[in-house]
Amino acid sequence: MAFSLAAFSYIVALIIDAFLIIFAIFHVIAFDELKTGYKNPIEQCNSLNSLVIPEYGLHILINILFLISSQWFSLLLNIPLIMYHLWQYYHRPIMSKPGLYDPTSIMSAQALKIHQREGWSKLTFYLLSFFYYLYGMISSLIH
């Protein structure tokens, strides 16, 4: 067993992906609470907006590690989500603070449905990525 840069990248990716899974679960729960009316939209959007930049930064950090360690397939799997994150952030509502969610427009049924579907999609992607990173870590440690 040899410890290589690829193995290190996958180990860091596993740890960061665990945090991204937690962020995605929080995203899903937050929009479910908004849908059922348990939470105030302003407070909920403030808590969600504070997680947008860390989520994007952590996801980009994983991919920078994959780029440095020449893990092209892992990088290729993550490129569509990075592009979606960039597109979504550049087409966000005009707000004074960084973030994606505007409390004035978030309560429409269509917006809630879209954001909830996005949360479930990200959760699925991060869960599948977690198991792929686990496989990649084991594979790189064996080789």
Secondary structure, DSSP 8 states (H G I E B T S, - for coil): ----HHHHHHHHHHHHHHHHHHHHHHHHHHHHHHHHT-S-HHHHHHHHHHHHHHHHHHHHHHHHHHHHTT-HHHHHHHHHHHHHHHHHHHT----SSSSS--TTTTTSHHHHHHHHHHHHHHHHHHHHHHHHHHHHHHHHHH-
